[in-house]
Amino acid sequence: MGLSRSALNERFNGLIGEPPMQYLMGWRLALAQQALAHGNDAVARVAGQVGYESEAAFNRAFKREFGIPPAAWRRSVRAARRSGLAAE
């Protein structure tokens, strides 16, 4: 017999400290940060690669999590790298 959705949510939250969907969103945004920092794909493509169907939804989630839109975040990382402020 499998776990119910509520039981899984309770166990996951107890072990990880946050609900599964919140954890998943954080994981997807962390993957997006890596792709934006080290790749050249357009923001819309990165959004799709990490599971967002809408670039607008991705932009909102990214900005909510990091306080800056993804394209601006990418520019700031690259500028910091060029000036030697960012560790590789």
C-alpha positions as CSV (number, residue, x, y, z in Angstrom):
1,M,0.0,0.0,0.0
2,G,1.4,3.4,-0.9
3,L,1.5,6.6,1.0
4,S,-1.3,9.0,0.8
5,R,-0.5,12.5,-0.5
6,S,-1.0,14.0,3.0
7,A,1.2,11.4,4.7
8,L,3.9,11.9,2.1
9,N,3.7,15.7,2.6
10,E,3.9,15.3,6.4
11,R,6.9,12.9,6.3
12,F,8.7,15.0,3.7
13,N,8.1,18.2,5.7
14,G,9.3,16.5,8.8
15,L,12.5,15.2,7.2
16,I,13.4,18.1,4.9
17,G,11.8,21.0,6.8
18,E,9.6,22.3,4.0
19,P,6.7,20.9,1.9
20,P,7.6,18.9,-1.2
21,M,6.4,21.5,-3.8
22,Q,8.3,24.3,-2.0
23,Y,11.5,22.1,-2.1
24,L,10.9,21.3,-5.8
25,M,10.5,25.0,-6.7
26,G,13.7,25.8,-4.9
27,W,15.5,23.0,-6.6
28,R,14.2,24.1,-10.1
29,L,15.3,27.6,-9.4
30,A,18.7,26.5,-8.3
31,L,19.1,24.6,-11.6
32,A,18.0,27.7,-13.4
33,Q,20.6,29.7,-11.7
34,Q,23.3,27.3,-12.8
35,A,22.0,27.4,-16.4
36,L,21.8,31.1,-16.4
37,A,25.3,31.6,-15.0
38,H,27.1,29.1,-17.2
39,G,25.0,28.8,-20.3
40,N,23.8,31.0,-23.2
41,D,20.3,29.8,-23.6
42,A,17.6,32.4,-23.6
43,V,15.6,32.9,-20.3
44,A,12.5,31.3,-21.9
45,R,14.5,28.2,-22.8
46,V,15.9,27.9,-19.3
47,A,12.4,28.3,-17.9
48,G,11.2,25.4,-20.0
49,Q,14.3,23.3,-19.1
50,V,13.5,23.6,-15.4
51,G,9.8,22.8,-15.8
52,Y,8.1,26.1,-16.3
53,E,5.5,26.3,-19.1
54,S,5.4,30.1,-19.0
55,E,8.4,32.4,-19.0
56,A,6.3,35.0,-17.1
57,A,5.6,32.5,-14.3
58,F,9.3,31.6,-14.2
59,N,10.3,35.3,-14.1
60,R,7.9,35.9,-11.2
61,A,9.1,32.8,-9.2
62,F,12.8,33.7,-9.8
63,K,12.2,37.3,-8.7
64,R,10.3,36.3,-5.6
65,E,13.0,33.9,-4.6
66,F,16.1,36.0,-5.4
67,G,14.8,39.6,-5.5
68,I,15.9,40.2,-9.1
69,P,14.6,39.0,-12.5
70,P,16.5,36.2,-14.1
71,A,18.0,38.2,-17.0
72,A,19.2,40.9,-14.6
73,W,20.6,38.2,-12.3
74,R,22.5,36.7,-15.3
75,R,23.9,40.1,-16.2
76,S,25.1,40.8,-12.6
77,V,26.8,37.4,-12.4
78,R,28.6,37.9,-15.6
79,A,29.6,41.4,-14.7
80,A,30.9,40.2,-11.4
81,R,32.8,37.4,-13.1
82,R,34.4,39.9,-15.6
83,S,35.5,42.1,-12.8
84,G,36.9,39.2,-10.8
85,L,34.5,39.3,-8.0
86,A,32.8,36.0,-8.5
87,A,34.4,32.7,-7.7
88,E,34.2,30.1,-10.5
